[in-house]
Amino acid sequence: MKPILFNDITRRDFIKTTAVAAAGVAVSKLGAAESKALNFNPDMEYRRLGKTGLMVSAVCLGGHWKRVDTVVSGSGGIDNPDFIKNRTDVVSRCIERGMNYIDACTSQEVLTYSKALKGRRDKMYLGFSWFEKEMRNPEYRTAEKLLDTLEKGMKQAELDYVDLWRITMHEQSSKHTEGEVEEMMKALEKAKQQGKARFTGFSSHDRNHIKWMIEKYSKVIEAICTPYTAKSKILPEGSIFDAVKQYDVGVFGIKPFASNSLFKGNSAIDNPEAEEDDKRARLAIRYILCNPAITAPIPGLINIHQVDNVAKAVQERRELDKNERAELNHAADEMWARLPDDYQWLKNWEYV
């Protein structure tokens, strides 16, 4: 069977607020629920993050800052004032544009964004993962160890709570034993009971295993982080989104630009390819948002210009016309050809 291309579905087809809200994938431009969104901006679109009930901006800030060296002197890290200013400025522009979620998945990201959000936590939700001491580390695959990571990480970042604890699992999470998965679920449940995490979920690059975990632990899993690129298409049968819709799970799409492989230039503002790359980024965001089961793509953004560009994508016409489809398909083919060796696995996410 031919995979479903979401660009073949018009915006009018799926913006039916009552119907999709019942399915847990509400998409609307205006409305009572949207106006209650944290940091609401009428120029931003908001989508329901599954059964969390949170209205999340249609594009959010991913934790990574790849290529930040094109705009910041010296190395990244909380000891570099230029870097901290860059991250704080980016967060400020995200707030101005109505974005309301940051996904931090490493210790440095948690510490950096907690600092950048100081005094304005009421403007953005914060996703937390301290991956160095979570499921990818064999020493931290028990509920006790995982809860210790959360508690110590929160203390170090001076956080009283996290909005979403989304534990980072092994990329191929099926490599975890069922016992290890059970321990992770216990940790997530306990953190929520203790009021340390408002909502819970995980990150994985293993489609079949993700589907299994959502089905088995539907009461625990409220949101997931998983790849979805400009090349991704939904499978007509056995799609991960069958479980996402059935169990009302929010989805943050990581790697929307395939680790920058979508772009011709180096992401510097004065790069000769900057205008073309900006257009490619907007086309990719528009394409991804044509899938109403995706709550939001979460690209890493290294300057305020990139924030403005992805916010502009949300405002642009959603469906791609014939020429734009051809343009994005060509760019996506180049993206696939440019994937570095350590990102070849993304090709397994062409059909989701």
C-alpha positions in Angstrom: 0.0 0.0 0.0 1.1 3.5 -0.7 2.2 5.5 2.4 0.0 8.4 3.3 1.5 11.8 2.5 0.1 14.4 4.9 0.6 17.1 2.3 -2.2 15.4 0.4 -4.5 16.4 3.2 -5.7 20.0 3.2 -5.7 22.1 6.4 -9.5 22.3 6.1 -9.7 18.5 6.2 -8.2 18.2 9.7 -9.0 21.4 11.4 -12.2 20.2 13.0 -11.6 21.1 16.5 -14.3 19.0 18.2 -13.4 15.8 16.4 -9.7 16.0 16.7 -9.8 17.1 20.3 -11.6 13.9 21.2 -8.8 12.0 19.5 -6.2 14.0 21.4 -4.7 15.9 18.5 -6.5 19.2 18.6 -5.3 21.7 16.1 -6.8 25.2 15.9 -5.9 28.7 15.1 -8.3 30.3 17.6 -10.4 29.1 20.4 -10.9 29.1 24.2 -8.4 26.3 24.8 -5.8 27.9 22.7 -6.2 31.3 24.4 -5.4 29.6 27.7 -2.1 28.4 26.4 1.0 29.4 28.4 2.6 32.5 26.9 -0.2 32.8 24.4 0.5 34.8 21.2 -2.3 35.1 18.6 0.3 34.8 15.8 1.4 31.3 17.1 -0.6 28.1 16.7 -1.1 25.8 19.7 -1.7 22.1 19.8 -2.8 19.8 22.6 0.0 17.7 24.0 -2.1 14.5 24.3 -3.7 13.7 27.6 -1.5 16.2 29.5 -4.0 18.8 28.3 -1.2 21.3 27.8 -1.6 23.6 24.8 1.9 23.6 23.3 3.2 26.0 20.6 3.3 24.3 17.1 7.0 24.7 17.0 9.2 24.6 20.2 12.8 24.9 21.1 14.9 21.8 21.0 17.7 21.5 23.5 20.6 21.0 21.1 22.7 24.0 19.9 24.7 22.5 17.0 26.7 25.0 15.0 26.4 27.6 17.8 30.1 28.3 17.1 29.0 30.2 14.1 27.5 32.9 16.3 29.4 32.5 19.6 33.1 32.8 20.3 34.6 30.1 22.5 33.0 26.9 23.6 29.4 26.3 24.7 28.8 25.9 28.4 27.6 27.8 31.5 31.0 29.2 32.1 31.0 31.1 28.8 29.1 34.4 29.2 28.8 34.9 25.4 27.2 31.4 25.1 24.8 32.1 28.0 23.8 35.4 26.5 23.1 33.6 23.2 20.9 31.0 24.8 19.1 33.7 26.9 18.5 35.8 23.8 17.2 32.9 21.9 14.8 32.0 24.8 13.7 35.6 25.0 12.8 35.6 21.3 11.0 32.3 21.6 8.9 33.9 24.4 8.2 36.9 22.2 7.1 34.6 19.4 4.7 32.7 21.6 6.7 29.5 21.9 6.2 27.8 25.2 8.2 24.6 25.5 12.0 23.9 25.8 13.2 20.3 25.5 16.4 19.8 27.5 17.9 16.3 27.4 21.5 16.6 28.6 22.9 17.9 31.9 24.4 20.9 30.1 21.1 21.7 28.4 19.2 21.4 31.7 21.6 23.7 33.5 21.8 26.2 30.6 18.1 26.5 30.0 17.2 26.6 33.6 19.5 29.5 33.9 18.1 31.2 30.8 14.5 30.8 32.2 15.4 32.2 35.6 12.6 34.6 36.7 10.3 33.7 33.8 9.5 30.1 34.3 5.9 31.1 34.0 6.4 31.7 30.3 7.6 28.3 29.2 7.3 24.6 30.0 10.5 22.8 30.6 11.2 19.2 29.5 13.9 17.4 31.5 16.2 14.6 30.8 19.7 14.1 32.2 20.6 11.4 29.7 24.1 10.8 31.0 22.6 9.2 34.1 19.4 7.7 32.7 18.6 4.5 30.7 21.5 4.8 28.2 23.9 4.3 31.2 23.7 0.6 32.4 24.3 1.8 36.0 21.0 3.8 36.0 18.4 1.3 35.0 16.5 1.0 38.3 13.8 3.2 39.6 15.9 4.2 42.6 18.8 5.3 40.4 16.6 7.2 37.9 14.8 9.0 40.7 18.2 9.9 42.2 19.2 11.4 38.9 16.0 13.5 38.7 16.4 14.8 42.3 20.1 15.6 42.0 19.6 17.2 38.6 16.7 19.4 39.8 18.8 20.5 42.8 21.8 21.4 40.6 19.6 23.3 38.2 17.6 24.9 41.1 14.3 23.5 39.9 11.4 22.8 42.2 9.7 20.7 39.5 9.9 19.7 35.9 6.9 20.0 33.5 7.8 16.8 31.6 10.3 14.2 32.6 11.0 12.3 29.4 13.7 9.8 30.1 16.2 9.3 27.3 16.3 5.6 26.5 18.8 3.7 24.3 18.1 4.8 20.7 17.1 1.2 20.0 15.1 0.9 23.2 14.1 -2.7 22.5 17.7 -3.5 23.7 16.4 -2.7 27.2 15.0 -5.7 29.1 11.3 -5.7 30.0 12.5 -5.5 33.6 14.5 -2.4 32.9 11.5 -0.8 31.2 9.3 -1.7 34.2 11.8 0.0 36.5 11.7 3.1 34.3 7.9 3.2 34.4 8.0 2.9 38.2 10.4 5.9 38.4 8.1 8.0 36.2 5.1 7.1 38.2 6.8 7.9 41.5 8.1 11.2 40.3 4.6 12.3 39.4 3.2 11.1 42.7 5.9 13.1 44.5 5.1 16.2 42.5 8.5 16.4 41.0 7.3 15.9 37.4 3.9 17.1 36.3 3.9 14.8 33.3 5.9 11.8 32.1 7.3 10.2 28.9 10.4 9.0 27.2 12.6 9.4 24.1 13.4 6.5 21.8 14.3 5.9 18.1 12.7 2.4 18.1 9.3 2.6 16.4 7.9 -0.9 17.2 9.2 -0.7 20.8 7.7 2.8 21.2 4.3 1.4 20.1 4.6 -1.5 22.5 5.4 0.7 25.5 2.6 3.1 24.7 0.1 0.3 24.6 1.4 -1.5 27.7 2.0 1.6 29.9 -0.7 3.9 28.6 -1.4 5.3 32.0 2.2 6.4 32.4 3.2 7.6 29.0 1.8 11.0 28.3 4.3 12.3 25.7 7.2 11.0 23.6 10.2 12.5 21.8 10.9 10.6 18.5 12.3 11.4 15.1 10.2 13.0 12.3 12.0 14.7 9.4 11.1 16.4 6.2 11.3 12.9 4.6 9.0 11.1 7.0 5.6 9.7 5.9 3.0 7.8 7.8 2.7 4.1 7.3 -0.8 3.0 6.2 -0.7 0.0 8.5 1.0 -0.6 11.8 2.0 3.1 12.3 3.2 4.3 15.6 0.5 7.0 15.3 -2.2 4.3 15.7 -1.1 3.9 19.3 -0.4 7.7 19.7 -4.0 8.5 18.8 -5.6 5.6 20.6 -3.9 6.4 23.9 -3.8 10.2 23.5 -0.1 10.7 23.6 1.7 13.9 22.8 4.5 13.8 20.3 7.6 16.0 20.0 9.3 15.5 16.6 13.1 15.5 17.0 15.6 15.9 14.1 13.2 17.8 11.9 16.2 19.0 9.8 18.1 15.7 10.1 20.9 17.2 12.2 21.3 20.1 9.7 21.7 17.7 6.7 18.7 19.5 5.1 20.8 22.7 4.7 23.4 23.7 2.1 25.2 26.2 4.3 26.8 26.2 7.7 23.9 28.1 9.5 25.8 31.4 9.8 23.6 34.4 9.1 25.9 35.7 6.5 26.4 32.4 4.7 25.6 32.7 1.0 23.1 29.8 1.3 21.3 31.4 4.3 18.2 32.5 2.3 17.8 29.1 0.6 18.3 27.3 3.9 15.7 29.5 5.7 13.2 28.5 3.0 14.0 24.9 3.4 13.5 25.1 7.1 10.1 26.7 6.7 9.0 24.1 4.1 10.1 21.3 6.4 8.2 22.8 9.4 5.1 23.3 7.3 5.3 19.7 6.0 5.7 18.2 9.4 2.8 20.2 10.9 0.6 18.7 8.2 0.6 15.6 10.4 -1.9 16.5 13.1 -0.6 13.7 15.4 2.7 15.6 15.8 2.3 18.1 18.6 5.4 20.1 17.6 8.7 19.7 15.9 11.5 20.8 18.2 14.5 22.1 16.2 17.6 23.3 17.9 17.9 27.1 17.2 21.2 29.0 17.5 20.1 32.6 16.9 17.1 34.8 17.0 16.9 34.9 13.2 16.3 31.1 13.2 13.6 31.6 15.9 11.8 34.2 13.7 12.1 31.9 10.7 10.4 28.9 12.2 7.7 31.1 13.7 7.1 32.5 10.2 6.7 28.9 9.0 3.8 28.5 11.4 2.1 31.6 10.0 2.5 30.6 6.4 0.0 28.6 4.4 0.1 25.1 5.8 -0.3 22.8 2.8 2.5 22.9 0.2 1.6 23.6 -3.4 2.9 21.4 -6.3 6.1 23.5 -6.8 6.8 23.6 -3.1 6.4 19.8 -2.8 8.8 19.3 -5.6 11.3 21.8 -4.0 11.1 20.1 -0.6 11.4 16.6 -2.1 14.5 17.7 -3.9 15.9 19.2 -0.7 15.0 16.1 1.3 16.8 13.8 -1.3 19.9 16.0 -0.9 19.4 15.7 2.9 19.4 12.0 2.7 22.6 12.0 0.5 24.3 14.3 3.0 23.5 12.3 6.2 26.8 11.5 8.0 27.6 8.0 8.8 26.4 8.3 12.4 23.0 9.5 11.2 22.3 6.9 8.6 19.8 5.4 11.0 17.4 8.3 10.3 16.6 6.6 6.9 14.7 4.1 9.0 12.3 6.9 9.9 11.1 7.6 6.3 8.0 5.5 7.0 6.6 5.9 10.5 
